[in-house]
Amino acid sequence: MRKTGRFLGCVVAVLGLIFAAFPAQAAPKRVVKIEISGMIDRGLAPYIERVLRENAQADAIILEINTLGGLVDSAMQIRDALLNTNVPTIAFINKRAISAGALISFAATHIVMSPGASIGAATPMQIDVSGKGNPVNEKYLSYFRTEMRATAEKTGRRGDIAEAMVDADVEIEGISEKGKLLTLTTDEAIKYGVAEDKL
């Protein structure tokens, strides 16, 4: 029962963000929900682009996110589509937005997280033929670190926090230690301005 109550509380918060974007006398006409769960694959980006294109007149779009990540190039494609739309977007992190999921979340107009959720750990990895993940080279790491920072800054969030999620060498006093990738809980994300808890 407690979990149900918390979940409903998050849904109310998401809807509150939507209604806050409109005058009191003009309630939203259409809200579209997109689910991003499991691994982010090549089929997801064209799907989200199509939904955004077909709902260009929607009042808001909610992305319900629960992912450990996936293909970075697909996440970047989704990121660009979110930044280019004029429709208010809300990333509702229902459990986790890890790796590529963090980039997508940062591209949304608003971020709301369910209790006990997490966002971060966004270092890109190369998968070898055995399925084992290996760190990418410095050139690619630098590029993705900048991509995360630029996305955060574009949507009014702290770029250094986004960078610390990608590069363990980024140290932020009181927030992240050198040598450790940054991942934030719901409470931490709210505290540092990554997520919103109320209007």
FIKOLZA-1660 file (N, C-alpha, C; in steps of 0.1 Angstrom, whole numbers, plus 5000, padded with zeros to 4 digits):
% residues 199
   i   px   py   pz ch aa at
   1 5008 4988 5000  A  M  N
   1 5000 5000 5000  A  M CA
   1 5009 5013 5000  A  M  C
   2 5020 5012 5008  A  R  N
   2 5029 5024 5008  A  R CA
   2 5035 5027 4995  A  R  C
   3 5039 5016 4987  A  K  N
   3 5045 5018 4974  A  K CA
   3 5035 5024 4965  A  K  C
   4 5022 5019 4965  A  T  N
   4 5012 5024 4957  A  T CA
   4 5010 5039 4959  A  T  C
   5 5010 5043 4972  A  G  N
   5 5008 5057 4976  A  G CA
   5 5019 5065 4971  A  G  C
   6 5031 5061 4971  A  R  N
   6 5043 5068 4966  A  R CA
   6 5042 5070 4951  A  R  C
   7 5038 5059 4945  A  F  N
   7 5037 5059 4930  A  F CA
   7 5027 5070 4926  A  F  C
   8 5015 5069 4932  A  L  N
   8 5005 5079 4929  A  L CA
   8 5009 5093 4932  A  L  C
   9 5017 5095 4943  A  G  N
   9 5022 5108 4946  A  G CA
   9 5031 5113 4934  A  G  C
  10 5039 5104 4928  A  C  N
  10 5048 5108 4917  A  C CA
  10 5040 5112 4905  A  C  C
  11 5029 5104 4903  A  V  N
  11 5020 5107 4891  A  V CA
  11 5014 5121 4893  A  V  C
  12 5009 5124 4905  A  V  N
  12 5003 5137 4908  A  V CA
  12 5013 5148 4906  A  V  C
  13 5026 5146 4910  A  A  N
  13 5036 5156 4908  A  A CA
  13 5039 5158 4893  A  A  C
  14 5039 5148 4885  A  V  N
  14 5041 5149 4871  A  V CA
  14 5030 5157 4865  A  V  C
  15 5017 5154 4869  A  L  N
  15 5006 5161 4863  A  L CA
  15 5006 5175 4868  A  L  C
  16 5011 5178 4880  A  G  N
  16 5012 5191 4885  A  G CA
  16 5021 5200 4877  A  G  C
  17 5032 5194 4873  A  L  N
  17 5041 5201 4864  A  L CA
  17 5035 5205 4851  A  L  C
  18 5027 5195 4846  A  I  N
  18 5020 5198 4833  A  I CA
  18 5010 5210 4835  A  I  C
  19 5002 5209 4845  A  F  N
  19 4992 5219 4847  A  F CA
  19 4998 5233 4850  A  F  C
  20 5010 5233 4856  A  A  N
  20 5016 5246 4860  A  A CA
  20 5021 5253 4847  A  A  C
  21 5022 5246 4836  A  A  N
  21 5027 5252 4824  A  A CA
  21 5016 5260 4817  A  A  C
  22 5004 5259 4822  A  F  N
  22 4993 5265 4815  A  F CA
  22 4985 5274 4824  A  F  C
  23 4979 5285 4819  A  P  N
  23 4970 5293 4827  A  P CA
  23 4959 5285 4834  A  P  C
  24 4954 5290 4845  A  A  N
  24 4944 5282 4853  A  A CA
  24 4931 5280 4844  A  A  C
  25 4928 5289 4836  A  Q  N
  25 4916 5287 4828  A  Q CA
  25 4917 5279 4816  A  Q  C
  26 4930 5275 4813  A  A  N
  26 4932 5267 4800  A  A CA
  26 4939 5253 4804  A  A  C
  27 4931 5244 4808  A  A  N
  27 4936 5230 4812  A  A CA
  27 4942 5224 4800  A  A  C
  28 4952 5215 4802  A  P  N
  28 4958 5208 4790  A  P CA
  28 4948 5200 4782  A  P  C
  29 4949 5200 4770  A  K  N
  29 4940 5193 4761  A  K CA
  29 4945 5178 4758  A  K  C
  30 4958 5177 4757  A  R  N
  30 4963 5164 4753  A  R CA
  30 4977 5161 4759  A  R  C
  31 4978 5150 4766  A  V  N
  31 4991 5146 4772  A  V CA
  31 4994 5132 4766  A  V  C
  32 5007 5131 4761  A  V  N
  32 5011 5119 4755  A  V CA
  32 5022 5112 4764  A  V  C
  33 5021 5099 4766  A  K  N
  33 5031 5092 4774  A  K CA
  33 5039 5082 4765  A  K  C
  34 5052 5083 4767  A  I  N
  34 5061 5074 4760  A  I CA
  34 5069 5066 4771  A  I  C
  35 5069 5053 4769  A  E  N
  35 5076 5044 4779  A  E CA
  35 5090 5041 4774  A  E  C
  36 5100 5043 4782  A  I  N
  36 5114 5040 4779  A  I CA
  36 5118 5030 4789  A  I  C
  37 5118 5017 4786  A  S  N
  37 5122 5007 4796  A  S CA
  37 5131 4996 4789  A  S  C
  38 5138 4989 4797  A  G  N
  38 5148 4980 4791  A  G CA
  38 5159 4987 4785  A  G  C
  39 5166 4980 4775  A  M  N
  39 5177 4985 4769  A  M CA
  39 5173 4995 4758  A  M  C
  40 5180 5006 4756  A  I  N
  40 5178 5016 4746  A  I CA
  40 5184 5010 4733  A  I  C
  41 5176 5007 4723  A  D  N
  41 5181 5001 4711  A  D CA
  41 5178 5010 4699  A  D  C
  42 5182 5005 4687  A  R  N
  42 5181 5014 4675  A  R CA
  42 5167 5017 4671  A  R  C
  43 5157 5009 4675  A  G  N
  43 5143 5011 4671  A  G CA
  43 5137 5022 4679  A  G  C
  44 5142 5025 4691  A  L  N
  44 5136 5035 4700  A  L CA
  44 5136 5049 4695  A  L  C
  45 5148 5053 4690  A  A  N
  45 5149 5067 4685  A  A CA
  45 5140 5071 4674  A  A  C
  46 5138 5063 4663  A  P  N
  46 5129 5067 4653  A  P CA
  46 5114 5067 4658  A  P  C
  47 5111 5058 4668  A  Y  N
  47 5098 5057 4674  A  Y CA
  47 5095 5070 4681  A  Y  C
  48 5104 5075 4690  A  I  N
  48 5102 5087 4697  A  I CA
  48 5102 5099 4688  A  I  C
  49 5110 5099 4678  A  E  N
  49 5110 5110 4668  A  E CA
  49 5096 5111 4662  A  E  C
  50 5090 5100 4658  A  R  N
  50 5077 5099 4652  A  R CA
  50 5066 5104 4661  A  R  C
  51 5067 5099 4674  A  V  N
  51 5057 5104 4684  A  V CA
  51 5057 5119 4686  A  V  C
  52 5069 5124 4687  A  L  N
  52 5071 5139 4689  A  L CA
  52 5066 5146 4676  A  L  C
  53 5069 5141 4665  A  R  N
  53 5064 5147 4652  A  R CA
  53 5049 5147 4651  A  R  C
  54 5043 5136 4654  A  E  N
  54 5028 5134 4653  A  E CA
  54 5021 5141 4664  A  E  C
  55 5027 5145 4674  A  N  N
  55 5021 5152 4686  A  N CA
  55 5026 5165 4688  A  N  C
  56 5030 5172 4677  A  A  N
  56 5036 5186 4679  A  A CA
  56 5026 5196 4685  A  A  C
  57 5013 5193 4685  A  Q  N
  57 5004 5202 4691  A  Q CA
  57 4999 5197 4705  A  Q  C
  58 5006 5187 4710  A  A  N
  58 5002 5182 4724  A  A CA
  58 5006 5192 4734  A  A  C
  59 4999 5191 4745  A  D  N
  59 5002 5201 4756  A  D CA
  59 5014 5197 4764  A  D  C
  60 5017 5184 4765  A  A  N
  60 5029 5179 4772  A  A CA
  60 5031 5164 4768  A  A  C
  61 5044 5160 4769  A  I  N
  61 5048 5146 4767  A  I CA
  61 5055 5141 4779  A  I  C
  62 5051 5130 4784  A  I  N
  62 5057 5123 4796  A  I CA
  62 5065 5111 4791  A  I  C
  63 5078 5111 4795  A  L  N
  63 5086 5099 4792  A  L CA
  63 5088 5092 4805  A  L  C
  64 5082 5080 4806  A  E  N
  64 5083 5072 4818  A  E CA
  64 5096 5063 4816  A  E  C
  65 5106 5066 4824  A  I  N
  65 5119 5060 4822  A  I CA
  65 5123 5050 4833  A  I  C
  66 5127 5038 4828  A  N  N
  66 5133 5028 4837  A  N CA
  66 5142 5020 4829  A  N  C
  67 5155 5025 4828  A  T  N
  67 5165 5018 4819  A  T CA
  67 5179 5019 4826  A  T  C
  68 5186 5008 4823  A  L  N
  68 5201 5008 4826  A  L CA
  68 5209 5013 4815  A  L  C
  69 5203 5018 4804  A  G  N
  69 5211 5024 4793  A  G CA
  69 5209 5016 4780  A  G  C
  70 5219 5017 4772  A  G  N
  70 5219 5011 4759  A  G CA
  70 5228 5018 4749  A  G  C
  71 5223 5019 4737  A  L  N
  71 5232 5025 4726  A  L CA
  71 5232 5040 4727  A  L  C
  72 5244 5045 4728  A  V  N
  72 5246 5059 4730  A  V CA
  72 5242 5067 4718  A  V  C
  73 5245 5062 4706  A  D  N
  73 5241 5070 4694  A  D CA
  73 5225 5071 4693  A  D  C
  74 5218 5061 4698  A  S  N
  74 5203 5062 4698  A  S CA
  74 5199 5072 4708  A  S  C
  75 5206 5072 4720  A  A  N
  75 5202 5082 4731  A  A CA
  75 5205 5096 4726  A  A  C
  76 5216 5098 4718  A  M  N
  76 5219 5111 4713  A  M CA
  76 5208 5116 4703  A  M  C
  77 5203 5107 4695  A  Q  N
  77 5193 5110 4686  A  Q CA
  77 5180 5114 4693  A  Q  C
  78 5177 5107 4704  A  I  N
  78 5165 5110 4712  A  I CA
  78 5167 5123 4719  A  I  C
  79 5179 5126 4724  A  R  N
  79 5183 5138 4730  A  R CA
  79 5180 5150 4721  A  R  C
  80 5185 5149 4708  A  D  N
  80 5183 5160 4698  A  D CA
  80 5168 5162 4696  A  D  C
  81 5161 5151 4694  A  A  N
  81 5146 5153 4692  A  A CA
  81 5139 5160 4703  A  A  C
  82 5143 5157 4716  A  L  N
  82 5137 5163 4727  A  L CA
  82 5140 5178 4728  A  L  C
  83 5153 5181 4725  A  L  N
  83 5157 5195 4726  A  L CA
  83 5151 5203 4715  A  L  C
  84 5148 5197 4704  A  N  N
  84 5142 5204 4692  A  N CA
  84 5127 5206 4692  A  N  C
  85 5120 5198 4701  A  T  N
  85 5105 5199 4701  A  T CA
  85 5101 5212 4709  A  T  C
  86 5090 5217 4705  A  N  N
  86 5084 5229 4713  A  N CA
  86 5074 5224 4724  A  N  C
  87 5072 5211 4724  A  V  N
  87 5062 5206 4734  A  V CA
  87 5069 5204 4747  A  V  C
  88 5064 5209 4758  A  P  N
  88 5070 5206 4771  A  P CA
  88 5071 5191 4774  A  P  C
  89 5083 5187 4778  A  T  N
  89 5086 5173 4780  A  T CA
  89 5089 5170 4795  A  T  C
  90 5085 5159 4800  A  I  N
  90 5087 5155 4814  A  I CA
  90 5093 5141 4815  A  I  C
  91 5105 5140 4820  A  A  N
  91 5111 5127 4822  A  A CA
  91 5106 5122 4836  A  A  C
  92 5098 5112 4837  A  F  N
  92 5094 5106 4849  A  F CA
  92 5102 5094 4851  A  F  C
  93 5112 5095 4860  A  I  N
  93 5121 5084 4863  A  I CA
  93 5115 5075 4873  A  I  C
  94 5109 5064 4868  A  N  N
  94 5102 5054 4876  A  N CA
  94 5112 5043 4879  A  N  C
  95 5121 5044 4888  A  K  N
  95 5131 5035 4892  A  K CA
  95 5145 5040 4888  A  K  C
  96 5148 5040 4875  A  R  N
  96 5162 5044 4872  A  R CA
  96 5164 5049 4858  A  R  C
  97 5174 5059 4857  A  A  N
  97 5178 5064 4844  A  A CA
  97 5193 5064 4844  A  A  C
  98 5199 5053 4840  A  I  N
  98 5213 5050 4841  A  I CA
  98 5219 5052 4827  A  I  C
  99 5231 5056 4827  A  S  N
  99 5239 5057 4814  A  S CA
  99 5231 5065 4804  A  S  C
 100 5228 5059 4792  A  A  N
 100 5221 5066 4782  A  A CA
 100 5208 5072 4786  A  A  C
 101 5202 5065 4796  A  G  N
 101 5189 5070 4802  A  G CA
 101 5191 5083 4809  A  G  C
 102 5203 5086 4814  A  A  N
 102 5205 5099 4821  A  A CA
 102 5206 5110 4810  A  A  C
 103 5212 5107 4799  A  L  N
 103 5213 5117 4788  A  L CA
 103 5199 5121 4784  A  L  C
 104 5190 5111 4781  A  I  N
 104 5177 5114 4777  A  I CA
 104 5169 5122 4787  A  I  C
 105 5171 5118 4800  A  S  N
 105 5164 5126 4811  A  S CA
 105 5168 5140 4811  A  S  C
 106 5181 5143 4810  A  F  N
 106 5186 5157 4810  A  F CA
 106 5181 5165 4799  A  F  C
 107 5177 5158 4788  A  A  N
 107 5172 5166 4776  A  A CA
 107 5157 5170 4778  A  A  C
 108 5150 5165 4788  A  A  N
 108 5136 5168 4791  A  A CA
 108 5135 5182 4797  A  A  C
 109 5124 5188 4795  A  T  N
 109 5121 5201 4802  A  T CA
 109 5121 5200 4817  A  T  C
 110 5115 5189 4822  A  H  N
 110 5114 5187 4836  A  H CA
 110 5118 5173 4839  A  H  C
 111 5123 5170 4851  A  I  N
 111 5126 5157 4856  A  I CA
 111 5119 5155 4869  A  I  C
 112 5111 5144 4870  A  V  N
 112 5105 5140 4883  A  V CA
 112 5109 5126 4885  A  V  C
 113 5112 5122 4898  A  M  N
 113 5117 5109 4901  A  M CA
 113 5108 5103 4912  A  M  C
 114 5105 5090 4910  A  S  N
 114 5098 5083 4920  A  S CA
 114 5107 5081 4933  A  S  C
 115 5101 5079 4945  A  P  N
 115 5110 5076 4956  A  P CA
 115 5119 5064 4954  A  P  C
 116 5131 5065 4958  A  G  N
 116 5140 5054 4957  A  G CA
 116 5146 5052 4943  A  G  C
 117 5144 5062 4934  A  A  N
 117 5149 5061 4920  A  A CA
 117 5164 5066 4920  A  A  C
 118 5170 5064 4908  A  S  N
 118 5184 5069 4907  A  S CA
 118 5186 5074 4892  A  S  C
 119 5196 5083 4891  A  I  N
 119 5200 5088 4878  A  I CA
 119 5215 5090 4878  A  I  C
 120 5222 5086 4867  A  G  N
 120 5236 5088 4866  A  G CA
 120 5244 5076 4860  A  G  C
 121 5257 5074 4865  A  A  N
 121 5265 5064 4860  A  A CA
 121 5265 5063 4845  A  A  C
 122 5269 5074 4838  A  A  N
 122 5267 5075 4824  A  A CA
 122 5280 5073 4815  A  A  C
 123 5290 5067 4821  A  T  N
 123 5302 5065 4813  A  T CA
 123 5299 5055 4801  A  T  C
 124 5302 5059 4789  A  P  N
 124 5299 5050 4777  A  P CA
 124 5309 5038 4778  A  P  C
 125 5304 5027 4773  A  M  N
 125 5312 5015 4773  A  M CA
 125 5312 5009 4759  A  M  C
 126 5323 5002 4755  A  Q  N
 126 5324 4995 4743  A  Q CA
 126 5322 4980 4746  A  Q  C
 127 5313 4973 4739  A  I  N
 127 5310 4959 4742  A  I CA
 127 5318 4951 4732  A  I  C
 128 5326 4942 4737  A  D  N
 128 5334 4933 4728  A  D CA
 128 5325 4921 4724  A  D  C
 129 5331 4912 4716  A  V  N
 129 5324 4901 4710  A  V CA
 129 5319 4891 4721  A  V  C
 130 5326 4891 4733  A  S  N
 130 5321 4882 4743  A  S CA
 130 5310 4888 4752  A  S  C
 131 5307 4901 4749  A  G  N
 131 5296 4908 4756  A  G CA
 131 5301 4916 4768  A  G  C
 132 5314 4916 4770  A  K  N
 132 5320 4923 4781  A  K CA
 132 5322 4938 4777  A  K  C
 133 5318 4947 4787  A  G  N
 133 5320 4961 4785  A  G CA
 133 5333 4966 4789  A  G  C
 134 5339 4974 4780  A  N  N
 134 5352 4980 4783  A  N CA
 134 5351 4996 4781  A  N  C
 135 5359 5003 4790  A  P  N
 135 5359 5018 4789  A  P CA
 135 5363 5022 4775  A  P  C
 136 5356 5033 4770  A  V  N
 136 5360 5039 4757  A  V CA
 136 5373 5047 4759  A  V  C
 137 5378 5051 4747  A  N  N
 137 5391 5059 4748  A  N CA
 137 5388 5073 4752  A  N  C
 138 5398 5081 4756  A  E  N
 138 5396 5094 4761  A  E CA
 138 5390 5104 4751  A  E  C
 139 5392 5102 4738  A  K  N
 139 5386 5111 4729  A  K CA
 139 5371 5110 4729  A  K  C
 140 5366 5097 4729  A  Y  N
 140 5351 5095 4729  A  Y CA
 140 5345 5099 4743  A  Y  C
 141 5353 5097 4754  A  L  N
 141 5348 5100 4767  A  L CA
 141 5347 5116 4768  A  L  C
 142 5357 5123 4763  A  S  N
 142 5356 5137 4763  A  S CA
 142 5344 5142 4755  A  S  C
 143 5341 5136 4744  A  Y  N
 143 5330 5140 4736  A  Y CA
 143 5317 5138 4743  A  Y  C
 144 5315 5126 4749  A  F  N
 144 5302 5123 4756  A  F CA
 144 5301 5132 4769  A  F  C
 145 5312 5134 4775  A  R  N
 145 5312 5143 4787  A  R CA
 145 5306 5157 4783  A  R  C
 146 5311 5162 4772  A  T  N
 146 5307 5175 4768  A  T CA
 146 5292 5175 4763  A  T  C
 147 5288 5164 4757  A  E  N
 147 5274 5162 4753  A  E CA
 147 5265 5163 4765  A  E  C
 148 5269 5156 4776  A  M  N
 148 5261 5156 4788  A  M CA
 148 5260 5170 4794  A  M  C
 149 5271 5176 4794  A  R  N
 149 5272 5190 4800  A  R CA
 149 5263 5200 4792  A  R  C
 150 5265 5199 4779  A  A  N
 150 5257 5208 4770  A  A CA
 150 5242 5206 4772  A  A  C
 151 5238 5193 4773  A  T  N
 151 5224 5190 4774  A  T CA
 151 5219 5195 4788  A  T  C
 152 5226 5193 4798  A  A  N
 152 5222 5198 4812  A  A CA
 152 5221 5214 4811  A  A  C
 153 5231 5220 4806  A  E  N
 153 5230 5235 4805  A  E CA
 153 5219 5240 4797  A  E  C
 154 5216 5233 4786  A  K  N
 154 5205 5237 4777  A  K CA
 154 5192 5237 4784  A  K  C
 155 5190 5227 4793  A  T  N
 155 5177 5226 4801  A  T CA
 155 5178 5232 4815  A  T  C
 156 5188 5240 4817  A  G  N
 156 5188 5247 4830  A  G CA
 156 5193 5240 4842  A  G  C
 157 5201 5229 4840  A  R  N
 157 5207 5222 4851  A  R CA
 157 5222 5223 4851  A  R  C
 158 5228 5218 4862  A  R  N
 158 5242 5220 4864  A  R CA
 158 5251 5211 4855  A  R  C
 159 5259 5217 4847  A  G  N
 159 5267 5210 4838  A  G CA
 159 5278 5202 4845  A  G  C
 160 5283 5206 4856  A  D  N
 160 5293 5199 4863  A  D CA
 160 5288 5186 4868  A  D  C
 161 5276 5186 4873  A  I  N
 161 5269 5174 4878  A  I CA
 161 5268 5163 4867  A  I  C
 162 5263 5168 4855  A  A  N
 162 5262 5159 4843  A  A CA
 162 5275 5154 4839  A  A  C
 163 5286 5162 4839  A  E  N
 163 5299 5157 4836  A  E CA
 163 5304 5146 4846  A  E  C
 164 5301 5148 4859  A  A  N
 164 5306 5139 4869  A  A CA
 164 5299 5125 4868  A  A  C
 165 5288 5125 4861  A  M  N
 165 5281 5112 4859  A  M CA
 165 5288 5104 4848  A  M  C
 166 5296 5111 4839  A  V  N
 166 5303 5105 4828  A  V CA
 166 5317 5102 4831  A  V  C
 167 5324 5111 4838  A  D  N
 167 5338 5110 4840  A  D CA
 167 5341 5109 4855  A  D  C
 168 5347 5098 4860  A  A  N
 168 5351 5096 4874  A  A CA
 168 5361 5106 4879  A  A  C
 169 5368 5113 4869  A  D  N
 169 5379 5122 4873  A  D CA
 169 5373 5136 4877  A  D  C
 170 5360 5138 4874  A  V  N
 170 5354 5151 4877  A  V CA
 170 5350 5151 4892  A  V  C
 171 5355 5160 4899  A  E  N
 171 5353 5161 4914  A  E CA
 171 5345 5174 4917  A  E  C
 172 5334 5172 4925  A  I  N
 172 5326 5184 4929  A  I CA
 172 5325 5183 4944  A  I  C
 173 5330 5193 4950  A  E  N
 173 5331 5193 4965  A  E CA
 173 5317 5192 4971  A  E  C
 174 5316 5182 4980  A  G  N
 174 5304 5179 4987  A  G CA
 174 5294 5171 4979  A  G  C
 175 5297 5168 4966  A  I  N
 175 5288 5160 4958  A  I CA
 175 5294 5147 4953  A  I  C
 176 5305 5149 4946  A  S  N
 176 5312 5137 4940  A  S CA
 176 5327 5136 4944  A  S  C
 177 5331 5124 4946  A  E  N
 177 5346 5122 4949  A  E CA
 177 5353 5119 4936  A  E  C
 178 5366 5123 4935  A  K  N
 178 5374 5119 4924  A  K CA
 178 5376 5104 4924  A  K  C
 179 5375 5098 4912  A  G  N
 179 5376 5084 4911  A  G CA
 179 5363 5076 4912  A  G  C
 180 5352 5083 4914  A  K  N
 180 5339 5076 4915  A  K CA
 180 5329 5083 4906  A  K  C
 181 5322 5075 4898  A  L  N
 181 5312 5081 4889  A  L CA
 181 5300 5085 4898  A  L  C
 182 5294 5096 4894  A  L  N
 182 5283 5102 4902  A  L CA
 182 5269 5095 4898  A  L  C
 183 5262 5090 4908  A  T  N
 183 5248 5086 4906  A  T CA
 183 5241 5092 4918  A  T  C
 184 5229 5098 4914  A  L  N
 184 5221 5105 4924  A  L CA
 184 5209 5098 4928  A  L  C
 185 5205 5097 4940  A  T  N
 185 5192 5092 4945  A  T CA
 185 5182 5103 4942  A  T  C
 186 5169 5100 4944  A  T  N
 186 5158 5110 4942  A  T CA
 186 5160 5122 4951  A  T  C
 187 5163 5120 4963  A  D  N
 187 5165 5131 4973  A  D CA
 187 5177 5140 4969  A  D  C
 188 5188 5133 4965  A  E  N
 188 5200 5141 4960  A  E CA
 188 5197 5148 4948  A  E  C
 189 5190 5142 4938  A  A  N
 189 5187 5149 4926  A  A CA
 189 5179 5162 4928  A  A  C
 190 5169 5161 4937  A  I  N
 190 5161 5172 4941  A  I CA
 190 5170 5183 4948  A  I  C
 191 5178 5179 4957  A  K  N
 191 5186 5188 4964  A  K CA
 191 5196 5196 4955  A  K  C
 192 5201 5189 4945  A  Y  N
 192 5211 5196 4936  A  Y CA
 192 5204 5202 4923  A  Y  C
 193 5191 5202 4923  A  G  N
 193 5184 5209 4912  A  G CA
 193 5183 5201 4899  A  G  C
 194 5186 5188 4899  A  V  N
 194 5185 5179 4887  A  V CA
 194 5170 5176 4885  A  V  C
 195 5163 5172 4896  A  A  N
 195 5149 5169 4896  A  A CA
 195 5141 5179 4904  A  A  C
 196 5128 5178 4901  A  E  N
 196 5119 5187 4908  A  E CA
 196 5110 5179 4917  A  E  C
 197 5107 5184 4929  A  D  N
 197 5098 5177 4938  A  D CA
 197 5084 5184 4939  A  D  C
 198 5083 5197 4936  A  K  N
 198 5071 5204 4937  A  K CA
 198 5071 5216 4928  A  K  C
 199 5059 5222 4926  A  L  N
 199 5058 5233 4918  A  L CA
 199 5064 5246 4924  A  L  C
% end
